[in-house]
Amino acid sequence: MNVSVAMATYNGQDFLIEQIDSIINQLGAQDELVISDDGSTDNTIEIINHYLKDDRVKLYKNPDRGVIKNFENAINKTQNEIIILSDQDDVWLPNKVKYIKNEFNDNKSKLIVTSAKRVNSDLEEFEIDSIYNRSWQKGVIRNFVKNTYIGCCMAFDRTLLDKILPFPSNIPMHDVWIGLLAELNEIEIKYIEEPLILYRRHGNTATNNHRSKFKKIVYWRVNLFINLFRRIRKLQGGS
């Protein structure tokens, strides 16, 4: 099985080289890195252009704006059986692609969730609670209330695309949408406890850890519920 890495970029010049290098160094000849850029104004495009001499690296412009539609565009451009989501500022550990391929080959799972090592800007591991996403657990209600599906820790089979795409524009994030739809459609999910990436936390992180205000949380959850209901009805043949 071959993999497509779907990466979304936006003004990621500070850490992008480390991330791309960590990915392409473990890709096979038929694998690919598909990058969708959301209108970067720094040196992100120049950095990516340097890698385009490698036929496995492809760059596309996001026709819409925003991180959710940026990931959707990247996913839409992929071609291989396995799709691995990637942020622009992490670093993949050297065994990630091989591990993911082996899991899909050996199991019936269609969605894989992994853990990660939390690091700072200099890739220094946090002394306390360094393993991120250790507390992942399956459960629609649990993840609806407090999401544990983290995009950079997810890979899925291409057969999920008919269920998850397109992403609604008014959902909290694409990762919780993918995870909950997989569960609601009774897709086999596998959790891998071994960390496979260095999950970098820094001041410019697109999805930061600041708590949203209560009204905003309610707003996102209501929209998530409505969109999930509509998508399930559509998948079941309803109007």
C-alpha positions as CSV (number, residue, x, y, z in Angstrom):
1,M,0.0,0.0,0.0
2,N,1.2,3.5,-0.8
3,V,0.7,6.6,1.2
4,S,-0.3,10.2,0.5
5,V,0.7,12.8,3.1
6,A,-1.8,15.7,3.1
7,M,-0.2,18.8,4.5
8,A,-1.7,22.3,4.9
9,T,0.6,25.3,5.0
10,Y,0.2,28.9,5.9
11,N,3.2,31.2,6.7
12,G,5.2,28.2,8.0
13,Q,8.7,29.2,7.1
14,D,10.2,28.9,10.5
15,F,9.8,25.1,10.9
16,L,8.7,23.8,7.4
17,I,12.1,22.6,6.3
18,E,12.5,20.3,9.3
19,Q,9.0,18.9,8.8
20,I,9.3,18.3,5.0
21,D,12.7,16.6,5.4
22,S,11.4,14.3,8.1
23,I,8.6,13.2,5.8
24,I,10.2,12.8,2.4
25,N,13.2,10.9,3.9
26,Q,10.9,8.0,4.7
27,L,8.6,8.0,1.7
28,G,8.7,5.2,-0.9
29,A,9.0,5.7,-4.6
30,Q,5.2,5.6,-5.1
31,D,4.3,7.7,-2.0
32,E,3.6,11.4,-2.2
33,L,3.6,14.6,-0.2
34,V,0.6,16.8,-1.2
35,I,0.8,20.4,0.1
36,S,-2.0,22.9,0.0
37,D,-1.1,26.5,0.8
38,D,-3.5,29.0,2.1
39,G,-2.0,32.2,0.6
40,S,1.3,32.4,2.6
41,T,3.0,35.8,2.5
42,D,6.3,34.7,4.0
43,N,8.9,32.4,2.4
44,T,6.8,29.2,2.6
45,I,6.2,28.9,-1.1
46,E,9.9,29.5,-1.9
47,I,10.8,26.7,0.6
48,I,8.3,24.3,-1.0
49,N,9.4,25.2,-4.5
50,H,12.9,23.9,-3.6
51,Y,11.4,20.4,-3.0
52,L,9.3,20.3,-6.2
53,K,12.2,18.8,-8.1
54,D,11.2,15.6,-6.2
55,D,8.3,14.2,-8.2
56,R,6.7,12.9,-5.0
57,V,6.2,16.5,-3.7
58,K,3.2,18.4,-5.1
59,L,2.0,21.9,-4.3
60,Y,-1.5,23.4,-4.8
61,K,-3.2,26.7,-3.9
62,N,-6.2,26.5,-1.6
63,P,-9.1,27.9,-3.6
64,D,-10.9,28.8,-0.3
65,R,-9.5,30.2,2.9
66,G,-9.1,28.7,6.3
67,V,-7.3,25.7,7.8
68,I,-10.3,23.3,7.4
69,K,-10.7,23.9,3.6
70,N,-7.0,24.0,3.2
71,F,-6.8,20.4,4.5
72,E,-9.8,19.5,2.4
73,N,-8.0,20.7,-0.7
74,A,-4.8,18.7,0.2
75,I,-6.9,15.6,0.8
76,N,-8.8,16.0,-2.5
77,K,-5.5,16.1,-4.4
78,T,-4.2,12.8,-2.9
79,Q,-4.0,9.7,-5.0
80,N,-2.9,6.8,-2.8
81,E,-4.8,4.3,-0.6
82,I,-3.6,5.6,2.7
83,I,-3.9,9.3,3.6
84,I,-1.8,10.7,6.5
85,L,-2.5,14.2,7.8
86,S,0.4,16.5,8.5
87,D,0.8,19.9,10.1
88,Q,3.6,22.2,8.9
89,D,5.6,22.6,12.1
90,D,6.0,19.1,13.6
91,V,8.8,16.5,13.0
92,W,7.9,13.0,12.1
93,L,9.9,10.3,13.8
94,P,11.8,8.0,11.3
95,N,9.5,5.0,11.7
96,K,6.2,6.7,11.2
97,V,5.4,5.9,7.6
98,K,6.6,2.3,7.9
99,Y,4.6,1.8,11.1
100,I,1.4,3.2,9.5
101,K,1.8,1.1,6.4
102,N,2.3,-2.1,8.5
103,E,-0.8,-1.3,10.6
104,F,-3.0,-0.9,7.6
105,N,-1.6,-4.1,6.0
106,D,-1.9,-6.2,9.1
107,N,-5.3,-5.0,10.4
108,K,-8.8,-4.3,9.2
109,S,-8.6,-0.8,10.6
110,K,-9.7,2.1,8.3
111,L,-8.6,4.9,10.7
112,I,-5.5,5.0,12.8
113,V,-4.9,7.4,15.7
114,T,-1.4,7.7,17.3
115,S,0.1,9.5,20.2
116,A,3.0,12.1,20.0
117,K,5.8,13.6,22.0
118,R,5.1,17.2,23.0
119,V,8.1,19.4,22.3
120,N,8.9,23.2,22.3
121,S,10.1,25.3,19.4
122,D,13.6,23.8,19.8
123,L,12.3,20.2,19.8
124,E,13.0,19.9,23.5
125,E,10.7,17.4,25.1
126,F,8.4,18.6,27.9
127,E,9.5,17.3,31.3
128,I,6.0,16.8,32.5
129,D,3.2,15.1,30.5
130,S,5.4,14.9,27.4
131,I,3.2,12.2,25.7
132,Y,0.4,13.9,23.8
133,N,-2.9,12.2,23.0
134,R,-2.2,9.4,25.5
135,S,-5.8,9.7,26.8
136,W,-7.5,9.0,23.4
137,Q,-10.5,6.8,23.7
138,K,-13.2,5.9,21.3
139,G,-16.7,7.2,22.0
140,V,-19.0,9.6,20.1
141,I,-20.3,11.4,23.2
142,R,-16.9,11.6,24.8
143,N,-15.3,13.1,21.7
144,F,-18.2,15.4,21.0
145,V,-17.8,16.9,24.4
146,K,-14.0,16.9,24.5
147,N,-12.3,16.0,21.3
148,T,-9.3,13.6,21.4
149,Y,-9.0,13.2,17.6
150,I,-5.9,15.2,16.7
151,G,-5.3,15.7,13.0
152,C,-1.5,15.4,13.0
153,C,-1.9,12.0,14.8
154,M,-4.4,10.5,12.2
155,A,-4.2,8.4,9.1
156,F,-7.1,6.8,7.2
157,D,-8.0,4.6,4.3
158,R,-9.2,6.3,1.1
159,T,-12.6,4.6,1.4
160,L,-13.5,7.2,4.1
161,L,-13.5,10.1,1.6
162,D,-17.0,9.5,0.4
163,K,-18.2,9.9,4.0
164,I,-16.1,12.8,5.3
165,L,-15.9,15.1,2.3
166,P,-16.7,17.8,1.8
167,F,-15.9,19.3,5.2
168,P,-18.6,21.8,6.3
169,S,-17.3,25.3,6.7
170,N,-18.8,25.8,10.1
171,I,-17.4,22.9,12.1
172,P,-14.8,23.3,14.9
173,M,-12.0,21.4,13.0
174,H,-11.6,18.7,10.4
175,D,-10.1,16.1,12.8
176,V,-13.1,15.8,15.1
177,W,-15.4,15.6,12.0
178,I,-13.4,12.7,10.6
179,G,-13.2,10.9,13.9
180,L,-16.9,11.2,14.8
181,L,-18.1,10.3,11.3
182,A,-15.8,7.2,11.3
183,E,-17.4,6.1,14.6
184,L,-21.0,6.9,13.5
185,N,-20.4,4.8,10.4
186,E,-18.9,1.9,12.5
187,I,-15.5,2.2,10.9
188,E,-12.7,0.1,12.5
189,I,-10.4,2.4,14.4
190,K,-6.9,1.4,15.8
191,Y,-5.1,3.4,18.4
192,I,-1.3,3.2,18.5
193,E,0.3,4.1,21.9
194,E,3.8,4.6,20.5
195,P,4.5,8.3,19.7
196,L,5.3,8.8,16.0
197,I,5.8,12.5,15.8
198,L,7.4,15.4,17.7
199,Y,4.3,17.6,18.3
200,R,5.7,21.1,18.4
201,R,4.0,23.7,20.6
202,H,4.9,27.3,19.9
203,G,3.4,30.8,19.8
204,N,2.4,30.7,16.1
205,T,0.7,27.3,16.2
206,A,-2.5,27.4,14.1
207,T,-4.6,25.4,16.6
208,N,-3.4,26.7,19.9
209,N,-4.3,25.6,23.4
210,H,-6.2,28.7,24.5
211,R,-9.6,27.8,25.9
212,S,-12.6,29.1,23.9
213,K,-15.2,31.1,25.7
214,F,-18.3,29.2,26.7
215,K,-20.6,30.7,24.0
216,K,-18.1,29.8,21.3
217,I,-17.9,26.3,22.6
218,V,-21.7,26.0,22.5
219,Y,-21.8,27.5,19.0
220,W,-19.2,25.0,17.6
221,R,-20.9,22.0,19.2
222,V,-24.3,22.9,17.9
223,N,-23.0,23.3,14.4
224,L,-21.0,20.1,14.7
225,F,-24.2,18.2,15.8
226,I,-26.3,19.7,13.0
227,N,-23.7,18.9,10.3
228,L,-23.2,15.3,11.6
229,F,-26.9,14.7,11.6
230,R,-27.3,16.0,8.0
231,R,-24.3,14.0,6.8
232,I,-25.5,10.7,8.3
233,R,-29.0,11.3,6.8
234,K,-27.4,11.9,3.4
235,L,-25.2,8.8,3.7
236,Q,-28.3,6.7,4.7
237,G,-30.1,7.9,1.6
238,G,-32.1,10.7,3.3
239,S,-32.7,14.1,1.8
